C-alpha cells in the first residue's frame, strides 16, 4: 500500500464529508489527531466547533437557522483517562460511557450502526488514541451499510500499535460528491504527517474544498508527558 500525501487526498476530493486523521508527528514525540466537518446544506454548514472540557462539541452558528440537530450536533472529541475519542457523531458518547464501564472500543461500537439518513446511510467513523507509560497506539473504526442495504451493517476495526514517526491514517465518510453520496471504501488511507501543529492545521484547512469546509480540530499530544496542544478553525466566525 502506498503512503499518500494528505494534502493531495484532501484537495483532489471535493466532498470527503467528515474526516479523521490519527498518527505520529515527524519527530516521533507527539500523537496527532485531526477531525474536520464539511457541509452541502444550510443546516450542515450552520455549525462551529467549541471547546468543552478536554474535548469539543458542535454548536449551531445561528441557532435560529437550526432545523434538525439530530445528526449535526454532538461531541466529536472526548477524553477518558489515557484515551482520546474522536468520532463523526454521537457515538462518541456511546464509546465514552461503555468504555468507562469496562467494554472495549470494538464492543461499544457493536451497539451502533451507520447513520439513518437514507439513501446516503452515512458511515460512522471513529478513532481512539491510547497513550500510557510513554507508549502510543490507536484504533480506527467504520460502521457502514452493506452496499446501501439499510438492514445490514458492516463493522470494521483497525488496530495500529507503535506507529512510525511521520506516519498516520486517514478515514472519511464519502469517496466524493454524488447522489446518493458514495460511502468510504477500504481500510484507512496511509498518509504522511509533517510539521508542527500550526503547519499541519494550515495544510489541512487550506486543502479542504473552500465551498464545503465548515470546521477543523487538530490536537498534538506529547507522548512522554501527556501535554495537549489544540487548534480549532471555524469558517463561521463569531464577532
HELIX and SHEET records of a PDB file:
HELIX    1   1 UNK A    6  UNK A   11  1                                   6    
HELIX    2   2 UNK A   42  UNK A   45  1                                   4    
HELIX    3   3 UNK A   63  UNK A   65  5                                   3    
HELIX    4   4 UNK A   91  UNK A  100  1                                  10    
HELIX    5   5 UNK A  105  UNK A  109  1                                   5    
HELIX    6   6 UNK A  197  UNK A  207  1                                  11    
SHEET    1   A 6 UNK A 189  UNK A 192  0                                        
SHEET    2   A 6 UNK A 167  UNK A 172 -1                                        
SHEET    3   A 6 UNK A  19  UNK A  24 -1                                        
SHEET    4   A 6 UNK A  30  UNK A  38 -1                                        
SHEET    5   A 6 UNK A 213  UNK A 222 -1                                        
SHEET    6   A 6 UNK A 228  UNK A 234 -1                                        
SHEET    1   B 2 UNK A  47  UNK A  52  0                                        
SHEET    2   B 2 UNK A  55  UNK A  60 -1                                        
SHEET    1   C 5 UNK A  77  UNK A  80  0                                        
SHEET    2   C 5 UNK A  83  UNK A  87 -1                                        
SHEET    3   C 5 UNK A 124  UNK A 132 -1                                        
SHEET    4   C 5 UNK A 135  UNK A 146 -1                                        
SHEET    5   C 5 UNK A 149  UNK A 161 -1                                        
END                                                                             
